Amino acid sequence: MARVQDPSAEQYVGVGGHRIRLTHLDKVMYPETGTTKAEIIDYYTRVADALIPHATGRPATRKRWVSGVGTAAKPGQVFFEKNLPDSAPSWIRRRDIQHSDHVNTYPLVDDLATLVWIAQQNALEIHVPQWRFGRGGTRRNPDRMVLDLDPGEGAGLAECVEVAKLVRAILGDMGLDPMPVTSGSKGIHLYAALDGKQSSDQVSAVAHELARALEADHPDLVVSDQRKTDRVGKVLLDWSQNNGSKTTIVPYSLRGRARPTVAAPRTWRELLSPSLRQLEFDEVLTRLAKKGDPLAELSASHPPGR
């Protein structure tokens, strides 16, 4: 991508043969750290080679902060955007999904230009399902399972790690090798690659049964039902994001929290470290340059259809 010159001025950059208009690059998106829109676009440009394989071929829902994330006293305005606006460039790849009473057109984050355009729209977060579109727009079976470990009040990453180890043992007995992602929020996501032979409903049923089994065996640590109010000191093992209609934050996406944290793929060795914490975008760039993507194998064996 062409280098940004004056961050206060509107400008055009060339990305992948496309011309993209960039505006308000000096806008502060994270007041606590002073992180600007220009830095956000730079982050997504530099992380693109790692992020895109985890998002490509999947309908992308974007979470946009119009004027930045704001502060604890005055949070910024945020909204989910599913439908691709009419103003979107024609070169963005897209697919339609029929909902109960309407059709939404979703962008596919298949290339750097689309990722830069999304960042230009003040979309800090990108969410995708566990399935991809195949040839001609047909919907494939999911190629991965995800489990979201969400700590309740009085619990934190340490408790999430304990649950993650229990999940790893069960999935290992099933021939699956889960890979961890610190969510950039409070908890941990666990991904396991699938062979695409099961439907979303079937994968959800397996994930639900796993969550209920762990809750039965470890009632003081695990909760399997979002509706349960008694979550103090416990971890919700959210299996529901395997539903074909649900989405999960894409690995390497920023989070719209007070600081620019990232849904960061990690190694199990890192996960077991007593100093484990959520990572911010500059840290993710540094470790990615040094170590590569710990989650690369998740998507390597499932190229999207065209």
N, C-alpha and C positions, 0 to 999 in steps of 0.2 A: 504494500500500500504506500502511496506517496506520503511523505512526511507532512505533518501539520505545521503550518508556519505561525500565523498570528492567531492564538486561541480565542481572541475576542471578535474575530471577523468571520463572516460566512465564507465558506470556501468549498471547492469541489476537489475530490480526490479520485484517482483511478484505482479500482480494485477488481482484479480478475477480468479486465476488459470492460468493466462497467464504470460509469461516472456517478458518484454519490455526493449529494449535497450535505455538508456538515454545518451545523449551526450551534451557537451558544456553547462553544467548547470550553469556555471558562466558567460555566455554571458549576457551582459546588454541589455535588450529588450526596456527599457524606460530610455534613458540617463538623462532626466530631474529629475527623481526620483531615478535613480540607480537600478531600479527593474530588477531582473535577471530572466533568464529562469527557474531556480530552484523555484523561488517564484511564477512564473506563473503556473508551474505544481502543486505546493502545493495549490495554489488558486483553480484551477479546481478540484483537489482532494477533497478539503473541501466543495466546493459548489455543488458537483455532485448530491447529493440527491435532491437538489432543481432544478437544471438545467435540468437534464435528463427527467423528466416528460414533460417538455415543448418542448423537441427536439425528443423524442423517436418516431420511426416509420416514421420520416420525412427525405427526402433526404437532406443531409447537404452539403452546399457549404462553403468552408473555405477560409478565407482571411489571407494570410501568409505574414509575414515580415521576409525576409531571414536573415537579420542582425539587427533586431530591428527597432523601429519606426523612429529613427534618430532625427534630430532637425529641427526647423523651417527653418534654413539656408540650411540644407542638409537632406531632408526627406529620410527615409529608403526605399529600394526597396520593393514593395508590389505587389502581384498578387492574383486574385481569382482562386481557384482550385475547379473544379466541379468533374472531373473524379478521381476515386480512383487509385493511381499509382500501377503498377505491384508489387512494393516492399512492399505494405501494407500486414500486417499479414492476413493469410487466415481465422482467427477466427472473423474478423470484419464482422458484418452483413451488407449486401449491397443489393441494388436494381438497376435495369437498367431503364433508361428513354430514349425513342426514341425521338430524336430531329429531326429537318427538314431533316438533311442530315447525321446524325450520332447518335450513342448510347453512352450515358455516364453512368458509373457505380458510384453510389453515396454511401458513407457510411451512416449508420444509427447510430446515437449517442444513443445507447440503454443501454450502461453500462459504468462503470467507466474505464475499460481497454481501450475502444475506445476513451474516452475523454482524458485520459492520453497520448495515442498515438498521438492524434491530437495536443495536446500541445507540444509534443516532436518535431513535424514537424514545429514549430514556427508559428502555426496558432493561432493568438490571437482572431480572430472573427469567429463565427459560425453563418451562416444564413440558415433559413429554411422557407418553405412555410406554408400556413395555413391549409394544408390538410396532411393526413397521408396515408401510404400504408395499405391496409387491407390484409386479408388472401390470400396467393398465389401471392402477389405482385400487386393486383388490387388497383386502386387509389380511395380512398374514397372522398366523398364530404367534403368541409372544415368544421372543427369543431370549428372554431373561426373566427371572423372578426377582422381586425386590421386597425386602422387609425393612420397615422403618421403625427404629428403636427410639421412642420418644419419652424422655424422663419426665415424671411428674414432680410436683413440689417436694423438695427434700431429697431428690435424686439428681444425678448428674452423669457425666461421661463415665465415671467409674462403674456405676451400676449398669450403664448401657454396655460396657465392655464385658461385664459378667454375663449378661444375657447373650451378647454376641458369641461368646465362647460356647455357650450351650447350644445356640443355633448352629454353629459351625460343626459341632459334633454330630448333630442329627442329620444335617444336610450331607456331611461326609459319608455317613452310613447309607445315604441314598445315591451316592456317586456324584454328588454336586460339590463344587469348590467355591464357597462364598468369598467375595472380595469386599473389603470395607471401604466406606466413604464417610468421613466426618461431615455432617450435613451442612455445616456453616451456620446452623441455627443452634439447637441444643443437643441433638442426638447423633445417631449413627445410622447410615443406610447400609444394608448388606445386599449385594447383587450376586446372583448365580446364573451362569449361562445355561440356556436350555436348547434342546434340539429342534424345537418348533413343532413337535408332534402333538402337543396338548393345546387345547383352547384356553382362552383367558379364564373361563368359568372353571375349568379343571385345575389350572394352576392356582387360582384363588382358593379353591376348595382344599388343596394340599397345604397351602400357606396358612389357611384358617385352622386346619386340624393341627398343624405344627404349633401354632400360637396357643391353642386351647390345651394341648398336651403339656407345654411348658408352664402354663398357668396352673394346671392341676398339680404338677410336680414341684413348682416353686411359687406358691401363692403369696409369699411375702415379698417377691421380687418382680413377678410378671403379671401383667394385665393384658387380656386379649380382646377386650370389648371397649370401644371408645365411649360408650354410654355410661360406663361405670364411673361413679364420682369418687370412689375411694382409690385414689392413685398416689397418695402421699408416700414418698419413699420408694415408689415402684416405677417400672418401665412399661409403657404401653408398647406391645409388639404389634404394630399396625400391619396387618396382612392385606388390607383392603385395596392398596394401591396396585394390586395385580388385576383388579377389575378392569375390563377393557375400556371403560369410560373414565377411569381415573388417570392422573398424571403424577409424576415425581420430578423434583428439581433435577435438571440434567447435570451430570458430573462436570465440574469446572465452571458452572454458573456462579456468578456473584449472588449474594443474598442482600435483600433490602433491609438490613438491620443497622444499628447505630454505627458500626464499623464495617468496612468492606470485606467481610468474611466470604468464604467460598465453599461450595460443596466439593471437598477435596479428597480424591482417591488416596488411600493410605495402604501401607503394608501391615500385615498382622504383627510384625515386630514393633512397629510404631504404635499400634493399637494397644499393645500390652505395656507400653511405657507409662510409668507413674506421672510423667509430665505431659501426657496427652492433652491437647486443647484444640479448639477450632483454629483454622489457619486463615490469614488474611491474604489478599490478592498478590501482594509483593512477595510474600513467602512462597506462595504456590508457584509463581513464575521462577523463582530461584531454584526450588527443588525439582521442578519440571525440567529445567535446563540441565541440571546435574544428573538426575536419575531417570528421566523419562516418565511415562505414564504407568503407574502400577496396575491400572485397570485396562490396559490395552487389549489383553486377551479376551475381555468380555465381548467385544464387538468384532474382533478380528475374523472370526469364522462365520459371520453372518452378514455378508455384503448386501446392501439394499437392492431391491429390484428397480427397474426403470420403466 
